[in-house]
Amino acid sequence: MNNNNFLKAMSMIDEDLIKEADTINPEKTVPDISADPSGSNEHSEVVSGVDVIHTSLLGKILAVAAAVVLVTSIAGGGVYYYSKIRNNDNNNVEDEVVEEEIDIAKVFEEIFENRESYNMSHSRQYEIGDGFYYEELNDPAKEDVFQLLNKFIVYSEIEKTDEPVTDDSVQFLISKKETEKSENYLYKIEMYSNSVFEFSVHKQDNSEKTYRYKLSQEDLFEYLMHINNYTFINNNTDDNYETYSPEFASTEEIEELLNNIYESGNDKCIFHYYEKEYNCIIKNKDNLIQGLQSFEWEKRKYDNISDAPLLADNYFDIGIRIDLNFNIYDTKQESPYTLFRAYSGYRELEDILRENIEIEYDSQDVSEQVIKDLLGEGRSAEISKGHISNYLTYNITDLESLKNEIASLGWVTCIAFEDDFGPTLSDARVRWNERPGYFIGDARISPGGYIHDANYNDFYKLKNRDDSQKLQQILDKYIEPDKCTDICLKLQNGLKSYNNMKAHYIYESTSDEEFFNLSFSGEILKDVNKKLMYMTGEGKYYDDGLVNIELVDNLENNEFGDFYGIVKVTEKDTGEIRYISDYSTGGNCLSQPGVQYDVLVYNIISSLGRLSESNLLSFNVTTKGSNTEYYIHTQYFYDDDSSSENEYWIQIDDYGRLISYKTVYQGEGKSSVSFRLDDYEFDSPDFTMEGHESAYDELMEEKVKLDSKKKTDLELLIKQHSCNQQALSK
């Protein structure tokens, strides 16, 4: 698939997950199908569109980071489920299917019979950022999956196939019980929505040998997705920290924990930053404790602290431990181990630590030439500001004057944590940060008075912090928005220029891949003050045929710029609910309806924001009635010498409100997206959302009921399967 379809910015993949998997040599309880039965490797052939012999599974995840391209999320929102992108080392999408004869039913039957000796894990997403990790299943959840796989693989008709896989899949890893890490898996089973599944054997050189089959029965994927999304929430409550409802700590519990700061007896503490330790001084304990008490803290219990998720290696020991993933806990506490985690307000928490804890570090003066060299020779700058994905591109009007004036302010070395635009923030956090950050040459500049290099090796701060205002004035003086950024700023302002909107919309998405062809229209009602958007529509929706859709978004965006909503897709002729799910429109989106008006605007901003003059083939502005239309033609060249072109037609009114939009992408494939408002009215005096105020709750209640029914159906299926097995054994 081309890069225009999905954004998968894996910016927070855990360091342990990206290391090469340890070589394993487990005792085999099933046939050794990783060996070539013929004694040679001459049975491989290429099937277009798939990558079936991989190097390290987890190493492949890293290649996805390269897919963050300009037009990624415009194409209309992705698929319903976990979407997987595969890349080999040359960024070619190509699969080799090893043609070897094995009896997959017999192989899996032996695995099933010995299932007590195996662990099983499934893929999850990090709570913050866009990385994946593998979560081990407890015994009830593992048994559910094994029972279903056994039913379909052993007792269903299956055949080998070269049919291409789809982009939505669910994946399970099987490993020996004594294996500690998911990298050391033995087998991987990946089920796709088109009833194709892949059975992979993890070889000792960390490659995979994969066998692809087609199931005669078509509902295994849906059952496994249901387990993946819901059953694990019930069965893996202690391990699953992403989806279950949080338990918040009481004021008394937090006060009792924070009292340990007083009881430490002095104002000294230690800051552990990677492999270094720094002495620190708590400047004001009362202010620090009051600041920490101002947050909502989520409470989790663990038998062992090593089992707790998202603990950071970087932390302050101040009588309690505060790590840079914003967990607080008592290291002296006996089991069960209680962990408290800030539920929101990460930026504010960082500031509280910076303001009240002084890290002892021997700062050294930095020459003006060092700062000038960091600022480079480029004539453009990028700025991360507000709820804009990625960055906006600005022109530097006088680079030499900019460099001279910034360097002359006087700079000294500092530690990374002091830098409020530093590596304590992930890239995802920076992109959605409300504070501006400037990218000039190899320098990353925070207007608070910090500069670090692009590789996060060297950190500098203003010798006189009061000069931060002068720094901002210099940046404002020599940096101005370029053509495309000017459009982005207008669109951003357009979202803030009205209190309500009602309109008819028409949306269409076309692609070389039939699955992504959408075409539907409907009505929008949006109340900015009530933070509610309600949309209806009818037409073709992905591969569900003719449908009606109903979408509600609560527009209560958080510090990451996410919106939360729920979408329902109903088959038009039969009334059958094809799909109903809640969604987040941020970086971790599993279902992002491209038709959602605000999301579409943000995606346009994200696409245009990083355009530079070198990307532009043409840029024209025309008047369309009372509106302005921009035509932009761009070209991109990639590291593998391939290129792509985009054409944009963007029409906005005098306030910057989006009226219509069209883009045509042409690279490895061709796709287009168009959207327009008809009969639109902003700030109508007779506007009302009467009858829709409770739509979000009503759809959510309907979803819960449907999920409950699916769970019951699943339990009955497994029970019936157990009865069938007992009958066969007799």
C-alpha positions in Angstrom: 0.0 0.0 0.0 1.2 3.5 -0.6 2.3 6.0 2.1 -0.8 8.0 1.6 -3.0 5.6 3.6 -1.9 5.6 7.2 0.3 7.5 9.7 2.3 5.1 11.9 4.8 7.3 13.8 6.4 4.7 16.1 8.1 7.4 18.2 7.9 5.7 21.6 9.0 2.2 21.0 10.5 0.9 24.2 14.2 0.4 24.0 14.0 -3.2 25.1 11.7 -4.0 22.3 14.0 -2.8 19.5 16.9 -4.9 20.5 17.6 -8.0 18.5 15.9 -11.0 19.9 18.0 -13.4 21.9 18.9 -16.6 20.2 16.8 -19.5 21.5 17.0 -23.2 21.3 13.8 -24.4 23.0 12.9 -28.0 23.5 10.4 -28.8 20.8 7.1 -30.3 21.5 6.0 -30.1 17.9 7.7 -31.1 14.7 10.7 -29.0 13.7 9.1 -27.2 10.8 11.7 -24.5 10.8 14.1 -26.9 9.1 13.9 -27.3 5.3 12.5 -30.8 4.9 14.2 -31.2 1.6 17.6 -30.1 2.9 17.7 -27.0 0.6 16.1 -23.6 0.3 15.2 -23.8 -3.4 11.5 -23.8 -2.8 11.0 -20.0 -2.3 9.2 -17.8 -4.8 8.0 -14.2 -4.8 4.4 -13.2 -4.3 3.7 -9.5 -4.8 2.5 -7.4 -2.0 3.7 -9.4 1.1 6.8 -9.9 3.2 6.7 -13.3 4.7 10.3 -14.1 5.5 11.3 -11.4 7.9 14.4 -10.6 9.8 13.7 -9.8 13.5 9.9 -9.2 14.0 10.4 -6.3 16.3 13.2 -4.9 14.3 10.7 -4.4 11.5 8.6 -2.1 13.6 11.4 0.4 13.5 11.1 0.8 9.8 7.6 2.2 10.2 9.0 5.4 11.6 10.3 6.2 8.1 6.7 6.2 6.9 5.8 9.6 8.4 5.2 11.5 5.2 3.3 14.5 4.3 0.1 13.1 3.0 -0.2 10.2 5.4 -3.5 10.7 7.2 -5.4 12.6 4.6 -6.7 9.5 2.8 -9.6 9.2 5.1 -8.8 7.6 8.3 -7.6 4.1 8.1 -9.2 0.8 8.8 -11.3 -0.3 11.8 -8.7 -2.5 13.5 -5.0 -2.7 14.2 -3.4 -1.7 10.9 0.1 -3.1 10.2 2.7 -1.7 7.8 5.5 -3.8 6.7 8.9 -2.6 5.3 12.0 -4.4 4.5 15.4 -2.8 4.7 15.1 -1.3 1.2 11.6 0.0 1.9 10.3 -2.4 -0.8 7.0 -4.1 -0.1 7.5 -7.7 -1.3 6.8 -11.1 0.2 8.5 -14.4 -0.2 6.3 -17.4 0.4 8.3 -20.6 1.2 6.7 -23.5 -0.7 7.1 -26.3 1.8 4.6 -29.0 2.6 3.5 -29.2 6.2 0.3 -30.4 7.7 -0.7 -27.3 9.5 -3.7 -28.9 11.2 -1.5 -31.7 12.6 1.2 -29.1 13.7 -1.3 -26.9 15.5 -3.1 -29.9 17.1 0.2 -30.9 18.7 0.8 -27.3 19.9 -2.7 -27.2 21.3 -2.2 -30.5 23.1 0.9 -29.1 24.8 -0.5 -25.6 25.3 0.1 -25.8 29.1 3.8 -25.5 28.4 3.4 -22.2 26.4 3.0 -18.6 27.1 1.0 -16.4 24.6 1.1 -12.7 24.1 -0.7 -10.2 21.9 0.2 -6.8 20.5 -0.9 -3.7 22.3 -0.2 0.0 21.9 1.5 2.3 24.4 -0.7 4.5 26.4 1.4 7.5 25.4 2.9 7.7 21.9 2.5 5.3 19.0 4.7 2.3 19.8 3.6 -1.3 20.1 4.6 -3.8 22.8 3.5 -7.4 23.4 1.4 -8.1 26.4 1.5 -11.6 27.9 -1.9 -13.2 28.4 -3.0 -14.8 31.6 -4.3 -18.4 31.5 -8.0 -17.7 30.9 -7.3 -15.3 28.0 -4.7 -17.7 26.5 -7.1 -20.6 26.7 -9.8 -18.6 24.9 -7.5 -17.9 22.0 -6.1 -21.5 21.9 -9.6 -22.9 21.9 -10.7 -20.7 19.0 -7.6 -21.3 16.9 -7.9 -25.0 17.5 -11.6 -25.0 16.4 -10.8 -23.2 13.1 -7.4 -24.5 12.2 -7.9 -28.2 13.3 -11.6 -28.7 12.6 -12.1 -26.4 9.6 -11.2 -26.8 6.0 -8.0 -24.9 5.2 -5.8 -24.6 2.1 -2.5 -23.0 1.2 -2.9 -19.7 -0.6 -0.9 -16.9 -2.2 -3.8 -14.5 -1.7 -2.5 -11.1 -0.5 -3.2 -10.2 3.1 -5.2 -7.2 4.2 -4.0 -4.3 6.4 -6.1 -5.1 9.4 -4.9 -8.1 11.5 -4.6 -9.5 14.9 -1.4 -11.1 16.1 -0.4 -13.6 18.8 3.0 -14.9 19.7 3.6 -18.3 21.3 6.7 -18.9 23.4 8.0 -21.5 25.9 6.9 -20.7 29.5 10.5 -20.2 30.7 11.0 -17.6 28.0 11.2 -14.1 29.5 10.8 -11.8 26.5 8.3 -11.7 23.7 11.2 -11.4 21.3 12.0 -15.0 22.0 8.8 -16.4 20.6 8.6 -19.8 18.9 5.5 -19.3 16.7 3.5 -16.3 15.5 -0.1 -16.5 14.3 -1.5 -13.5 12.4 -5.1 -13.5 11.4 -6.4 -11.2 8.6 -9.8 -9.9 7.9 -10.1 -11.7 4.6 -9.8 -15.1 6.4 -6.2 -15.5 5.4 -3.8 -16.4 8.3 -0.1 -16.8 8.5 1.7 -19.3 10.7 5.3 -18.3 11.3 8.2 -20.2 12.8 10.8 -18.1 14.6 14.3 -19.4 13.5 17.5 -19.2 15.6 18.9 -16.5 13.3 15.9 -14.3 14.2 14.3 -14.7 10.8 10.9 -16.1 10.3 9.6 -18.9 8.0 6.0 -18.2 7.2 3.2 -20.4 5.8 0.0 -18.8 4.5 -3.4 -20.4 4.5 -7.0 -19.6 3.7 -9.9 -20.6 6.0 -13.1 -21.9 4.7 -15.0 -20.3 7.6 -14.9 -16.5 7.7 -15.6 -15.4 11.2 -12.4 -16.3 13.1 -10.9 -12.8 12.6 -14.0 -11.1 14.1 -13.9 -13.5 17.1 -10.2 -12.9 17.7 -10.6 -9.2 17.3 -13.4 -9.3 19.9 -11.1 -11.2 22.3 -8.3 -8.8 21.6 -10.4 -5.7 22.3 -12.7 -6.9 25.1 -12.1 -10.3 26.6 -8.6 -9.4 27.6 -9.9 -6.4 29.5 -11.7 -8.8 31.7 -9.2 -11.6 31.8 -6.0 -9.4 32.0 -7.2 -6.6 34.2 -4.0 -6.6 36.3 -1.8 -6.4 33.3 -3.8 -4.2 31.0 -3.1 -0.6 31.8 -4.4 1.0 28.6 -8.1 0.2 28.5 -9.7 -0.4 31.9 -11.3 2.3 34.0 -8.7 3.9 36.2 -8.9 3.9 40.0 -8.0 7.3 41.4 -6.1 7.7 44.6 -7.7 9.6 47.5 -6.3 12.8 48.8 -5.3 11.0 52.0 -3.4 8.3 50.1 -1.4 10.9 48.2 -0.7 13.0 51.3 0.5 9.9 53.1 2.9 9.1 50.3 4.2 12.6 49.9 4.9 12.9 53.6 7.9 10.7 52.9 9.5 13.8 51.2 9.3 15.5 54.6 10.5 12.5 56.4 13.6 12.2 54.3 15.2 14.7 56.8 17.1 16.9 54.4 16.7 18.9 51.1 19.2 16.8 49.2 18.2 14.2 46.6 19.6 12.2 43.6 18.6 12.5 40.0 19.2 9.3 38.0 19.5 10.1 34.3 20.3 7.0 32.2 23.7 5.9 33.5 24.5 9.1 35.3 23.6 10.4 38.8 23.4 14.1 39.8 23.1 15.6 43.2 20.0 17.8 43.6 18.6 20.2 46.1 14.9 20.6 46.8 14.5 24.3 46.8 11.0 24.4 48.4 9.4 21.2 49.8 6.1 22.9 50.5 5.7 24.2 47.0 6.8 20.8 45.5 4.3 18.8 47.6 1.5 21.3 47.0 2.2 21.0 43.3 2.2 17.2 43.3 -1.1 17.3 45.3 -2.8 19.3 42.6 -2.9 16.4 40.1 -5.3 13.5 39.8 -3.3 10.3 40.5 -4.2 7.0 39.2 -3.6 4.0 41.5 -2.2 0.6 40.3 -1.1 -2.3 42.4 1.6 -4.8 41.4 3.1 -7.8 43.2 6.5 -6.7 42.0 7.6 -3.3 40.7 9.4 -4.9 37.8 5.9 -5.9 36.5 4.7 -2.2 36.4 4.4 -0.8 32.9 5.9 2.5 31.7 8.3 2.9 34.5 11.1 5.2 33.5 14.8 4.6 34.1 15.2 8.4 34.7 13.9 9.5 38.1 14.3 11.6 41.2 14.9 9.9 44.6 13.5 12.5 47.1 12.2 10.2 49.9 9.8 8.8 47.3 10.6 8.2 43.6 9.3 10.4 40.8 10.2 9.2 37.4 10.0 11.0 34.1 7.0 9.0 33.0 5.3 10.8 35.9 4.8 7.9 38.3 5.3 8.4 42.0 5.8 5.5 44.4 7.6 4.4 47.6 10.5 2.2 46.9 10.5 0.9 50.4 6.9 -0.3 50.2 6.2 -4.0 50.6 4.0 -6.0 48.3 1.5 -5.4 46.9 3.3 -2.6 45.3 1.2 0.6 44.7 2.1 2.9 41.9 0.5 6.3 41.4 0.5 7.9 37.9 -0.4 11.4 36.9 -3.6 11.1 34.8 -3.1 14.4 33.0 -1.1 17.5 33.0 2.3 16.2 32.1 3.7 19.5 31.1 2.6 21.1 34.3 4.2 18.3 36.3 7.5 18.8 34.5 7.5 22.5 35.4 6.8 21.7 39.1 9.9 19.5 39.2 12.0 22.0 37.4 10.9 24.9 39.5 11.4 23.2 42.9 14.4 20.9 42.3 17.8 22.3 41.4 20.2 19.8 39.8 23.8 20.5 40.7 25.7 20.7 37.5 28.9 22.6 36.7 27.8 24.8 33.8 30.5 25.9 31.4 30.4 29.0 29.1 29.8 28.3 25.4 31.4 30.3 22.6 29.2 32.3 20.2 30.6 30.2 17.4 29.2 27.0 18.8 25.7 28.5 18.8 26.1 29.9 15.3 27.3 26.5 14.0 24.3 24.8 15.5 21.9 27.3 13.7 23.4 26.1 10.4 23.1 27.6 6.9 19.5 26.9 6.0 17.1 29.6 5.1 14.0 28.1 6.6 12.8 27.1 10.1 10.2 24.7 11.4 8.0 25.6 14.4 6.0 23.2 16.6 3.1 25.1 18.0 -0.4 24.4 19.3 -2.5 21.4 18.3 -0.8 21.0 14.9 0.5 17.6 14.0 4.1 17.8 12.9 5.4 21.3 12.2 4.9 24.5 10.3 7.6 25.8 8.0 8.7 29.5 8.2 11.2 31.5 6.2 14.2 33.2 7.8 14.5 36.7 6.4 18.1 37.4 7.6 20.0 34.3 8.7 23.3 35.9 9.6 21.6 38.6 11.8 19.5 35.9 13.4 22.6 33.8 14.3 24.6 36.8 15.5 21.9 38.1 17.8 20.9 34.7 19.3 24.6 33.8 19.9 25.4 37.2 21.5 22.8 36.6 24.3 25.3 34.3 26.1 24.9 30.6 26.7 26.2 27.9 29.1 26.0 24.1 29.1 23.2 22.4 31.0 21.7 19.0 31.7 19.0 17.6 29.5 16.2 17.7 32.0 16.5 21.5 32.4 15.6 21.9 28.8 11.8 22.3 28.5 12.1 21.3 24.8 14.4 18.4 25.6 14.4 14.6 25.3 12.3 14.2 28.4 9.5 14.7 25.9 8.8 12.2 23.2 8.4 13.4 19.6 4.7 12.8 19.8 4.4 15.1 22.9 6.4 17.8 21.2 4.2 17.7 18.1 1.1 18.4 20.2 2.8 20.7 22.6 1.0 24.0 23.2 4.4 25.7 23.7 6.3 26.7 20.5 9.5 25.1 19.6 11.9 26.2 16.8 13.9 23.9 14.6 16.7 25.9 12.8 19.6 24.0 11.3 20.8 21.4 13.8 19.4 23.5 16.7 16.2 22.9 18.6 15.3 26.1 20.4 12.8 26.6 23.3 11.8 30.2 23.8 12.1 29.5 27.5 15.9 29.9 26.9 17.3 26.5 25.9 19.0 25.1 22.8 20.0 21.5 22.1 21.4 19.8 19.1 19.3 17.5 16.8 20.9 14.4 18.2 20.1 15.3 21.8 23.8 15.2 22.8 24.5 18.8 23.8 22.3 21.1 25.8 22.7 24.8 26.4 20.7 27.4 28.3 20.8 31.2 28.5 23.4 32.4 31.0 20.8 34.9 32.1 17.3 33.4 32.1 15.7 36.9 32.0 17.0 37.1 28.4 14.4 34.6 27.3 12.1 37.5 26.3 14.9 38.9 24.1 15.3 35.4 22.5 11.6 35.4 21.6 11.8 38.9 20.1 14.8 37.9 17.9 12.9 34.8 16.6 9.8 36.9 15.9 11.9 39.5 14.1 13.6 37.2 11.6 11.0 34.4 11.1 7.9 34.7 9.0 5.4 32.1 7.7 5.9 30.8 4.2 3.0 30.4 1.7 1.7 27.0 2.9 2.1 27.8 6.6 0.1 31.0 6.0 -2.8 28.7 4.8 -2.3 26.5 7.8 -2.6 29.4 10.2 -5.7 30.6 8.5 -7.3 27.1 8.8 -6.3 26.9 12.4 -7.9 30.3 13.1 -11.0 29.3 11.1 -11.8 26.6 13.6 -11.9 29.2 16.3 -14.0 31.7 14.4 -17.5 30.4 15.0 -19.8 29.1 17.8 -21.9 26.8 15.7 -22.2 25.2 12.2 -24.7 23.4 10.3 -24.1 22.1 6.7 -24.5 19.4 4.2 -21.3 17.7 3.2 -20.1 15.4 0.4 -17.1 13.2 0.9 -15.3 10.9 -1.6 -12.1 8.9 -1.4 -10.7 6.9 -4.3 -7.7 4.6 -4.5 -6.1 2.0 -6.6 -6.9 -0.3 -3.7 -10.6 -1.0 -3.9 -10.9 -1.3 -0.1 -10.2 2.5 0.4 -12.9 3.7 -2.0 -15.5 5.7 0.0 -18.3 7.9 -1.2 -21.1 9.3 1.0 -22.8 12.5 2.1 -24.8 13.8 5.0 -25.4 16.5 7.6 -23.1 18.2 10.1 -24.2 19.9 13.3 -21.5 21.4 15.5 -21.8 23.3 18.7 -18.4 24.7 19.7 -19.6 25.9 23.1 -21.1 22.5 24.0 -18.0 20.8 22.5 -20.2 18.5 20.5 -20.4 17.5 16.8 -23.0 15.2 15.3 -22.8 13.9 11.8 -24.9 11.5 9.7 -24.4 10.2 6.3 -25.1 7.5 3.7 -23.1 5.9 0.9 -20.3 3.4 0.4 -18.1 2.9 3.5 -14.9 0.9 3.0 -15.8 -2.7 2.2 -19.2 -2.6 3.9 -21.2 -1.7 0.8 -24.0 0.8 1.1 -24.4 2.0 4.7 -25.7 4.7 6.9 -23.2 6.2 9.3 -23.7 8.1 12.6 -20.8 9.9 14.2 -20.6 11.8 17.5 -17.5 13.6 18.6 -17.2 15.3 22.0 -14.4 17.7 20.9 -13.1 17.9 24.4 -9.5 17.9 23.2 -6.7 17.3 25.7 -3.1 18.4 25.8 -2.2 16.0 22.9 -4.9 17.5 20.6 -7.0 14.4 20.5 -10.7 14.2 20.0 -12.9 11.4 21.3 -16.0 10.1 19.6 -18.0 7.1 18.5 -19.0 6.0 15.0 -21.7 3.6 14.0 -22.0 2.0 10.5 -25.3 0.3 9.6 -26.0 -1.8 6.5 -28.5 0.2 4.6 -30.7 -2.6 3.3 -30.9 -4.9 6.3 -30.3 -2.5 9.2 -27.5 -4.7 10.5 -24.8 -2.9 12.5 -21.6 -3.5 10.6 -19.4 -1.6 13.0 -19.7 0.5 16.1 -16.7 1.8 18.0 -15.4 4.6 20.0 -12.3 6.2 18.7 -9.5 8.7 19.3 -8.4 11.0 16.5 -4.8 11.4 17.9 -1.7 9.6 17.0 -2.9 6.3 18.4 -6.1 6.2 16.3 -7.5 2.8 15.5 -10.4 4.3 13.7 -10.3 7.8 12.4 -13.2 8.8 10.2 -11.8 11.1 7.6 -15.1 12.8 7.2 -15.0 14.3 10.7 -14.7 18.0 9.9 -12.2 19.1 12.5 -10.0 16.1 11.9 -10.0 16.8 8.2 -8.8 20.4 8.8 -6.0 19.2 11.1 -4.9 16.6 8.6 -4.7 19.3 5.9 -2.6 21.4 8.3 -0.4 18.4 9.0 0.1 17.8 5.2 0.9 21.4 4.3 2.8 22.3 7.4 6.2 20.9 6.4 6.1 22.0 2.8 9.1 24.0 1.8 9.7 26.1 -1.4 11.8 23.2 -2.8 8.7 20.9 -2.7 6.5 23.4 -4.7 6.0 22.9 -8.4 3.3 25.5 -8.5 1.2 27.7 -6.2 -1.8 29.7 -7.4 -4.5 31.7 -5.7 -7.9 32.4 -7.2 -11.2 33.9 -6.1 -14.2 31.6 -6.0 -17.2 33.8 -5.3 -16.7 35.2 -1.8 -14.1 32.5 -1.0 -10.4 32.0 -1.8 -9.1 28.8 -3.5 -5.4 27.7 -3.3 -3.9 25.3 -5.8 -0.7 23.7 -4.7 1.3 21.2 -6.6 4.1 19.4 -4.7 6.8 16.8 -5.4 8.8 14.7 -2.9 11.9 12.6 -3.4 12.6 9.7 -1.0 15.9 8.0 0.0 15.3 5.1 -2.4 15.2 7.6 -5.3 11.4 7.2 -5.7 9.1 10.3 -5.7 5.5 11.2 -5.3 3.4 14.2 -6.3 0.4 15.8 -4.7 -2.1 18.3 -6.0 -4.2 20.3 -3.5 -7.3 22.5 -4.1 -8.2 24.2 -0.8 -11.1 26.7 -0.6 -11.6 28.8 2.5 -13.7 31.8 3.4 -12.6 35.1 4.7 -12.4 33.7 8.3 -10.2 30.7 7.3 -13.1 28.2 7.5 -12.7 25.2 5.3 -15.4 25.1 2.5 -14.0 22.5 0.2 -10.9 20.4 -0.3 -9.4 18.0 -2.8 -6.1 16.3 -3.0 -4.7 13.9 -5.7 -1.8 11.8 -4.6 0.4 9.9 -7.2 3.3 7.8 -6.1 3.5 4.0 -6.0 -0.2 4.2 -6.6 -2.8 6.9 -7.1 -5.5 8.1 -4.7 -7.7 11.1 -4.1 -9.8 12.6 -1.4 -12.4 15.3 -1.8 -14.7 17.1 0.7 -17.0 20.0 0.4 -19.7 21.8 2.4 -23.0 22.7 0.7 -25.8 24.8 2.2 -23.5 25.7 5.1 -24.2 28.3 7.8 -22.0 29.5 10.6 -23.4 31.1 13.8 -27.0 30.6 12.8 -29.3 32.4 15.2 -31.8 29.5 15.1 -29.1 26.8 15.6 -30.1 23.9 17.8 -28.8 20.4 18.6 -32.1 19.5 20.2 -32.4 15.7 20.3 -28.7 15.1 19.8 -27.2 16.3 23.2 -27.3 12.7 24.5 -26.3 11.1 21.2 -22.8 10.2 22.5 -24.1 8.4 25.6 -26.8 6.6 23.6 -24.4 5.3 21.0 -21.9 4.3 23.7 -24.7 2.4 25.5 -25.6 0.7 22.3 -22.0 -0.3 21.8 -21.7 -1.8 25.3 -24.8 -3.9 24.7 -23.5 -5.2 21.3 -20.1 -5.9 22.9 -21.8 -7.9 25.7 -23.8 -9.9 23.1 -20.6 -10.7 21.2 -18.9 -11.8 24.4 -21.8 -14.1 25.1 -21.7 -15.5 21.6 -18.0 -16.1 21.9 -18.4 -17.9 25.2 -21.1 -20.1 23.7 -18.9 -20.9 20.7 -16.0 -22.0 22.9 -18.4 -24.0 25.1 -19.8 -25.7 22.0 -16.4 -26.5 20.8 -15.5 -28.1 24.1 -18.6 -30.3 23.9 -17.6 -31.3 20.3 -14.1 -32.3 21.5 -15.5 -34.4 24.3 -17.9 -36.1 21.9 -15.1 -36.8 19.5 -12.9 -38.3 22.3 -15.7 -40.8 23.1 
